[in-house]
Amino acid sequence: MAVTDFFAGEIATELLKHLISIVRRSTFCRSTANNLITNINDLLPIIQEIKQIGVELSQTRQRQLEDFSKILQDGYELAGKVLHSGRWNVYRNLQLARKMERLEKRVARFMQVTMQAHVLADVHHVRFNMEQRFDVLEHRLKAIKIGVDESGAGGGGCLGEAVKRIKEDEKWFEDSFVNLGAGIELGKKKVKEMLMGEQDRGVFEICGIGGSGKTTLAKEICKDDQVKSYFKERIFFFIVSQSPNVEQLRKMIWEKISGCNLHGYGHGEMLPQWNLQYQWNMKSVSPVLLILDDVWSLSVLEPLIFKIPGCKILVVSRIKFPPSIIDCIYDLELLREDEAMSLFCHFAFGHNSFPRGVNQKLVKEVADECEGLPLALKVIGSSLKGKSEMFWTSAKNRLSRSQPVCESHELQLLERMKLSIDCLPEKVRECFLDLGAFPEDKRIPLDVLINMWVELHDIDEEEAFHILVELSDKNLLNLVKDARAGDMYTSYYEISVSQHDVLRDLAIHMGNRDDVNQRSRLVMPRRDTRLPKEWERNVDEPFHARVISVHTDQMREMDWFRMDCPKAEVLILNFASSEYFLPHFLENMPKLRALIIINYSSSSAVLHNMSVFSHLTNLRSLWFEKISVTHLSDSTNPLNNLRKISLMLCDMKNSLDESVVDFPGLFPQLSEFTMDHCINFNKLPSSICRLHKLYSLSITNCDSLYELPSDLGELQALQVLRIYACPHLKRLPPGIGHLVKLKYLDISQCVGLRCLPEAIGCCKNLEKINMRECPLIESLPSSLAFLESLRCVICDDEVFCQWKDVEKAVPGLCVQVAEECFTLDWLSQ
């Protein structure tokens, strides 16, 4: 009997017919036949499925199934004999009954043992195939997160490519700015004439509607060689925004232009103008250009104007300020037709003119609907890139139904831009709308955004990164690279996100279409002294928002009102004060998964009402920025579901004392722990090494850190270890060799680090080492040659030759010399 006949179901089907007849006619074999019918009915669907799939079986399986096929063939013949045996022949019927019982046992044994083994084998194959797929996903995520691609060159995957494209677009615009059109060059010339005129001081303005290119023009002025030479490189750019901390901003400006620290001025103490003039007159007069971008009110502008010799101020605003304040103003004109078409074609087609075969009339009609607004040309052009002519026609028709854009119709600009959002896939659109929850003109940490999307939209990290790249490619957000990292992509930790304020307005505008209690996002668009009255008027009903964003000054207990937020999953608390009372309505957020608390004042804030954390049983991610962290054991009950903790610019107040904090007891599921620019702690407690699920440990820019725990090697799940810019750290513990799953080690800018431990050669899965700007490391351990998985090393010239020797011993290793990058631009952020 051939096995193919078995899988066609012929024997099983014929045997089943015989067994049904036996049940009807035979008394001796009826019970056995019923049991066989049950087993074969269970088998037939499996046979049919294998037949439809056409799977190729292994030789072992073929042999087992051929044996079973023989059993069924024997059963078919035996069943035939039972049917043909006369009722009067009792002895023969008893013999056949015993044989039928033996047949039932053989079939049952196959179904219960061999078939179960086949199922387990199938599960194994499925798991193997899934593991292969997960390996691919892991490689992609690895390229994004730690900058290791298949070649080892550190390309950064799709995120690295997106950052590279943004750099290319910036360079294209710089190169094309003069040639983009006579109108743009004329505007730049007029602003330069204002700034470099004969008067030794003055206040000047670039005015225009949102999205018209005011900030772009101001930045081009900053880069102009003549301007830089005139002001001797003393050019300072400040973003003011709609709700600034004027006092803090005023101090920052004065420190920049005078070179004096103002530690002597306390909170709320104003800088007397006469004192500034006196201090300035004591110095030699040196010209300085101060650019105030995105100014929204006269009450904010006036305190920021310093009337001192040599200081010229360029104000960038949508509002035209009075002549009593502004000496000269330039009204930014919208792009002319040829300029607009060149910009539109760049973002829609990738070059500055019509490609061959395109419907030029249709393209012109769409571009004309943007009415010369650079931001609209960029966003709408990017949204139509690669789309069909039918899609273009639909876009043109929808745009043509909008009202004309002018200074009094900025809402119409939002409606035009909305077209680009409506055509996005649902999850991508929802992720864009989430961007409105973050304050204007502030960089959004990439880790916060990705984690927020993962928690809210049930997507994995790779999909979140792809959505990020898609929004970037459509010019709906900007990916900003840390200037200290240079041009090389080293990891996603150096990337943050920013957004044009018009696009943020668009996200908020689209999110506010429902009634306040029904909105999925409850957002304060700008900083205020209290919560919105609209919220307070509707507290009688639950708020169904999944994202809530609050932006205030100091909040005391009496400043909050009760809110029932049963569906809230992300809460963002933005404020600017030295003290902050956490709202009681946190107790009414049973689904809260991500809590982000950011303080924008100049000093760390003390949080009150920390007991609310005991109610956050589902909290998975916690982000503190510029917070005074008290003793953790006094602050909260165990947070059993917390996966991520990020502490940025925090004053630790020695809260990491070894005798006080018990990390495994407080955060048993913690997988990622990050500290950046934190002060007042000398070392990590050894209890952190008992976090057996810790995947990533990142301690960066912490100059008070002197040592790492000696038992660091107990972190058996650790894959990412970043000890970046910790200048007083002198050595890595030998236990690092026990980190068997470690893939990424970043010790860059640890200027006090003297060597790599010999035990590092035991990190068999280590794939990338970043050790740029480690000047005291002059020799490398010989054990590095045993790192067979190592694919990428970033180092300085001093040890490059030694690493090249290691490269010969480790196949696939790529050694790169880090470029020297000296800049303080990052301090403004």
ABEGO torsion letter per residue (X at the ends): XBAAAAAAGAAAAAAAAAAAAAAAABAAAAAAAAAAAAAAAAAAAAAAAAAAAGBBBBAAAAAAAAAAAAAAAAAAAAAAAAAABBAABAAAAAAAAAAAAAAAAAAAAAAAAAAAAAAAAAAAAAAAAAAAAAAAAAAAAAAAAAGBBAAGAGAGEAAAAAAAAAAAAAAAAAAAAAAAEAAAAAAAAAAAAAAABABABEBBBBBBBBGAGAAAAAAAAAABAAAAAAAGGBBBBBBAEABBBAAAAAAAAAAAAAGBBAAABBBGBBBBAAAAAAAAAABBBBBBBBBBBGBABAAAAAAABBBBBGBBBBBBBABBBBAAABABBBBBBBBBAAAAAAAAAAAAAGBABBBBGBBAAAAAAAAAAAGGBAAAAAAAAAAABGBBAAAAAAAAAAAAABBBBBAAAAAAAAAAAAAAAAABBAAAAAAAAAAAABBBGBBBBAAAAAAAAAAAAGBBAAAAAAAAAAAAAAGABBBBBBAAAEABBABAAABBBBBBAAAAAAAAAAAAABBAAABABBBBABBBABBBAAAAAAAABBBABABBBBBBBBBBAAABBBBBBAABABBBBBBBBABBBBBAAAAABAABABBBBBBABABBBBBBGAAAAAABAABABBBBBGBBBBBAAAABBBBAABABBBBBGBBAGGAABAAABBAAAABAABABBBBBGBBGBABBBAAAAABAABABBBBBGBAABABBBAAAAABAABABBBBBGBAABABBBAAAAABAABABBBABGBAABABBBAAAAABAABABBBABGBAABABBBAAAAABAABABBBBBAAAAAAAAAAAAABBGBBBBBBBBBBBAAAAAX
